[in-house]
């Protein structure tokens, strides 16, 4: 007997677990995921009296199942768990009546979003799985994330009073130019950089691959990808923020998680400050020259051009997130919830890539042997 995992859509079907029946392929995959993740370490259990609250570990597993099954709404997730005994048993509920109510799912998801649980799980997973490995190339790019919320109204810029016309008096010191955000980031710590990055919902614009303009309301996802298509780091910002302004913090975050050699970026990241920070972290930046920056732009040598072709992993990664996890179809509002929804998708995508390339990563290969 089979049951659809996503009501109203064509999805892979998962068998019920009946007495004497084996786990489905999806069930085996989910159990492998939970063997690779120590979820209990990311959940705090406060002391309390009265009615015991719903298991946070079971709910955390449910949200990972939600990402794995390409479900976008908590209501649909609860329907799937209630109708599939295999799934709710994997999450830790022996009977369907033990599954919490829909408001509990929504409230706990908000808790996880504010605590940045998905981000912490992904960070721990990357550090553990890649600690004994060297990544050749890290491809950096950004992608649009549409949201169903009103954009933030920006404050009107105060017009500066015009100065006196004509040549300044002899001996008058020149006016100091205000530093750009990238120039400021060079001398700031990571925490200070992150505080300065806008994260509110607003209007986004970019030129598509076909040369036509693309507009959206929502956010922008910036991410680093390994050669295998593993997302090493990600940041969710306002849609209007330029890609280059998140490059320096991404370099700092990815460098703390994995060891890699090259950073591949398109012409939008062509800035001397970004090149300087990459080399500071002992990486070799390969950035496509921006022809608008100078009349005689530099060019990539043949070896750099060959390495730059590896950057397509970023495009394939974003395509997988939008096609297989539908991160741009979320109904959540607010940066924290959007980032958490993307975070659970990142966790599942990372796990699938680690299992696909398990022979390259000793930790994953050892875990699979122990499970077997």
N, C-alpha and C positions, 0 to 999 in steps of 0.2 A: 504494500500500500504506500502511495506517495502523496505528498502534499506540497503545494507551491509555497516557496519561501517569501514571495513578494506578491501580495494580492494585487491583481490588476496589471502585472507586468510579466513579460517572459523572462523567467529566471531559472537557474539550475534548480532541480527539485531534489529534496533531501528525504530519505526514507525515515519512517518512524522507527524508533528502537523498540522492538518487541522482544519478548522473552526468547532467548536463543538466537537472536539476530546479531550480526556484526555491525560495527560502526560504518557509516557511509564514508566516502572519501573526504567530504567536507568536514565531517566530525573528526576524522583522524587528523586532518590539517589543523583544526582548532585546538585539539589536544596537544599537538606538537608546538603550537604557538604558546600555550600556557606553560609548557615545560621549559621553553626558552625564556619566559618572563617570570620574574619573582614579584607578582603583583602585590602580595601582602606587605612588601616593604614600602610601598608608596601610599598606603592608607593608614591614617591615624585612627585609633579607637579610643575616644574620650570616655572617661568614667561617667556613668550616668545611672540614675535610678528610674524606675517606672517601666513602661513598655519598651522592650528591646527594639532598636531601630533595624531597618532592613540591612542585610549584609552588603557592605560597600564593595567587598571583593567580588561577590556575585554580580553586582550591578556593573562593576568595572569590566568583568568578562563579557557581560551583555553588550556593552558599548563597543568592545572589540569585535564581537560577533556581528554587530550592526554594520561596522565598516567592512568586514569580510564578505557579508552578503549584499553589499551595495544598497543598504536601506538608508533613507534620508530622514525619516520621521520616527519619533519615539512611539507614536501610536501604532505604526506598522510593525516596529520592532516587537512591541508587546504582543501583538496579534500572532506574529510568527512564533515567538517563544511559547505562547499559550497553546498553539496548535501543533507543536512539534516536541514530543517528549525527549528526543535525543538532544536537542539544543538546550532546553531548560535544565536537563540533568547535567550537561557539560558545564553550564554556568553555576550549578550548585543548588538548584531547586529540585527536590525530588518529585514534587507534584505541581501541576499548573496553578493550583490555588495559592501556592506560596509566592508566586510572582507578584511583586509590588504593584501598586496602582500606577496609573499614568502620571498623576501629579508627583508621585515619588520619583519616577524616572526623570521628570523635568527638573525637579528640585535638586536631585543628586548630580545631574549633568551640570547644572549651574555651579554646584560646589566644586566639582572636578575642574571646571573651566577656570574658576577663580584661583584654585590651588595649582593650576598648570600641571595637572597630573599627567596628561598625555605627553606634554613636552619633556617632563622628567623621565618618563618611561622610555621614550625614544632616545633621549640623551644617554641613559644608562645602557640601553641595548647597543647603541653604536660603539660606545667606549669599551664594552665587554667583548663584543664580537670582533672588533677591528684592532684590538690592542696589540696583537702580534703580527699584524699585516701592514704592508706598505701600499698605498694607493698611488697609481701612476698619475692620473689627471683628475682634477676636480673642475667640473663644468658649472658655471654660475649663470643664472638667468632669472627672469621674473615673469609672472603670468597674472592675468586679470582674474579677479574673483568677484562676480556680481553678487549683490546682497539685496534683500527685500526690506530696506529701511531708508528713512529719509537722510539725505546727506547733511553733514554739519555745515551750518552757515558760517562762513568765514568773516571775521571782522574786517571792516573797511580799512584800507591802508591810509595812514595819515600822510597827507601831502607835505613834503618838506618845503620850507620857505626858500624861495630862490635866493641865491647869493648875489653879491654885487657883480655887475657885468664888467667885463674887461680884464686886463692883466692884473694879477695881485701885486701888492706893493713888494718892493725889493726887501728880502729878508723874511718874508712871511713863510712859515713852515708849510709844506704841502699837507693837504688833508689825508688822513689815514683811511684807506679803503676798508670797509667792513669785510671780515673773513667769511668765506662761504662755509656751508655745513661740512663739506669734505675737508677743507683746510683746518677747521676746528677739531675734527675727529682725530687728526694725526697726533695731537698731544693730550687726548682725553682717555680715561679708562673706559672699559666696556660698559660699566653701569651708567656712567655719565652720557655715553653715546646713545644708549638705549632710551634714556629719559628724554632725549632731544628729538627722537624719531616720532613723527606724528602717526597715530594709529586709528583716528576716527574715520568713520565712513564719509567719503566725499566723491567727487567726480574724477574719473580717470580717462586718459586719452593716450593712445599710441598708434603708430602706423603698423598695419598688419603686414604679413609676408607678401600679400598681393599688392602692397603699396597704397591701399585704401585706409582711411582713418577709422579707428575703432573707439567708440565711446561706451562707458559703462558707469554705473553707480555702485560703489562698494569698496573693495579692498584690493590689495596687490600682494601676491605670494612671492617672496624671494627665497631661492633655495640653491644649495650646493649639491651636486650629484657626482658619484664616483663613476669609474669606468663601467661597473656592473649595473649601473642604474640605481644604486642605493642612495637615498636622500640622507646626506650627512647632517645638514643643518637647514633650518628654515625660519623665516621671520615674516609675520603678517603685518603690513603697514597700510596707511591710507592709500587710496588708488592714485592720488595725484603725485605721490613721492617718486622722484626719478630713481631709476634702477641703481645708478652709481652711488647714491647716498647711503646704500645699505651694504656696499661691497666691503668696506673696512670692518664693520662688526661681524659680517659673515666670515671673513678671514680669521678673525680672532676666535670665534666660536668653533669653527671647523678645525682649527689648529689644536684646540684643546681636546678634541674628540678622537682625531685620527692623524696618522703620519702620511703625508702625501708630498708630491714633488712639483707638479705644475698646476697653475690656475688658468683656466681658459675662459675668456670673456669676449663679448662682442664690442662693437665700436662705441656703444653707449657708456662703457666703463673706461674709456681712454682718457685717463687723468694721471698726472705725475704723482699725486698723493697716493693713489691706489697702487701704482707700481712700486712706490717706496715702501708701503706697508707690507706688500707681498714679499719683497726681498728681506724686509726686517724679520719676517717669520721663516726665512730660509726657503722660500718657494720661488719658482721661476714663473713670472707672469707672461702669458701669451695673449695679448689683447689686440683685437683687430683694429687697425689704424682708423681714426676718425678723420675723414678727408676735410671736414670743415674747420678743424683746429689750426691748420696752417696751409700755406700755399704749396709747400713742399713736404707732404706727409711722408712718414716713414713707411716701409713695407716689411712684410714678414718674409723671412728667408725660406727656402724650400723645406727645411726640417721643421720650422715652426708651422708652416702651412699644413704639413702632414699631421702634426699633432693637433692642430686646431680643428681638424675634421672630427675628432673624437667628441667635440662639443655637442653633437646631435643627441647624446644621452640625456641632456637637459630637456630638449624638446620632447623626446619620447617619454621622459618621466612625467612631465606636466600633462601630456596626452593620456597617460595611464591614470593619473589622478582624476582627470575629468571624465574619462570614459568608464573606468572600472569602479570609481568611488564617487563620482558626481559631486566633487567638492564645490563646484560652482552652482549647484542646484539646492543648496542648503536653505532652510527656512529660519535658521537662527538669526538673531540680531545681536550686534555688539561684537567688538573685536575679540574678547575673551572666548565667547562661545564659537565664533567662526574659527578661531585658531585651534580650539579644542577639537572641533569636528575634523579639521584638517589633520590635527595631530594623531587622532586614532587611525585615520587613513594612512598616514605616514608610517605608523607602527606596523600595520598589516602589510603594506607594500615592502617595507624593509625586511620583514620576516620572510616573505615569499622570495625576495631576491637572495637572502642569506641561504635559504634552503635550496634554491636553484644553483647557487655557486658554493655549496657547502664545502667542497674540497679545497677551496681557497682560504677558508677561515677555520683554523684549528678548533676554536671554541664551539662552533656549530657542529663540526664533524664529531667531536668528542661527545657532545650532548646527544646527537642522534644515535651514537653507539650505545650510550647508557640507556636510552629509551628502548632501543631494540632488544 
